[in-house]
Amino acid sequence: MTGPFLTPSRRDPAQPRYSGEFAVEVDGARVAARAGQTVAAVLMSIGRTSWRSTRENGRPRGLFCGIGACFDCLLVVNDVPDVRACQRVVEPGDVIRTQHGAELPGGES
């Protein structure tokens, strides 16, 4: 199908850029991921239900809304803090780590 409002599949951001299974690192452990999975899906597939804690009370947070609105699923991917796990699609070699509180620029927290 073609048309002015259709995105060709090769440029469609919803289409996985990789195929099959590959490895990512989660808090130092090698974990299998599948093409097209979000970071949240990978974490849920290994039994993780929380991967962030609140700044003041250290309460666990994980997947809540699943659509990027609540920001409860924040974590660090490839040294970039505050990544929404429900929105970020994994790529081969990603390094994912738990986030504790806010990780602000300049090392403040």
TAPE-V307586 format. One record per residue. PHI is phi in whole degrees, 0 to 359 (NA if undefined). PSI is psi in whole degrees, -180 to 180 (999 if undefined). NEAR is the number of other ideal C-beta (glycine too) atoms within 10 Angstrom. Layout:
{{PHI/PSI/NEAR} {PHI/PSI/NEAR}}
This chain:
{{NA/143/5} {224/162/5} {166/165/5} {292/-17/4} {251/8/4} {257/137/9} {270/126/10} {303/140/9} {303/-30/9} {291/-19/7} {248/4/7} {286/118/10} {295/-17/7} {279/-15/8} {276/132/13} {301/138/14} {278/-16/11} {236/164/14} {233/160/9} {78/-154/8} {247/146/11} {210/173/15} {259/145/12} {229/167/20} {249/129/14} {237/112/21} {48/44/14} {90/-9/7} {256/141/9} {282/129/8} {228/142/17} {279/138/12} {228/157/25} {247/147/15} {305/133/16} {93/-12/14} {286/146/18} {279/165/19} {302/-42/26} {301/-41/21} {296/-40/17} {297/-46/22} {296/-42/26} {295/-34/16} {292/-21/13} {258/11/11} {90/5/6} {280/129/17} {247/-12/10} {218/145/14} {212/17/25} {212/153/23} {234/153/15} {288/153/13} {295/-47/12} {280/-48/7} {251/-2/7} {65/27/9} {285/141/10} {290/144/12} {223/153/18} {204/-136/18} {281/124/20} {240/-69/12} {272/-32/12} {76/7/16} {232/11/9} {85/9/12} {269/-32/10} {267/-22/14} {64/20/13} {285/-20/19} {264/22/26} {296/142/20} {203/-175/25} {251/128/19} {235/121/20} {53/46/13} {67/13/8} {257/113/10} {282/168/15} {62/36/14} {273/131/18} {281/113/21} {298/-28/27} {282/-14/22} {252/-24/13} {272/122/20} {276/134/19} {290/152/27} {229/154/16} {307/133/13} {84/0/10} {304/142/20} {248/113/13} {247/135/24} {219/153/16} {300/144/15} {247/133/21} {250/111/13} {66/-157/14} {273/140/13} {248/95/18} {271/155/10} {303/146/6} {83/11/5} {83/2/6} {286/155/7} {208/999/11}}
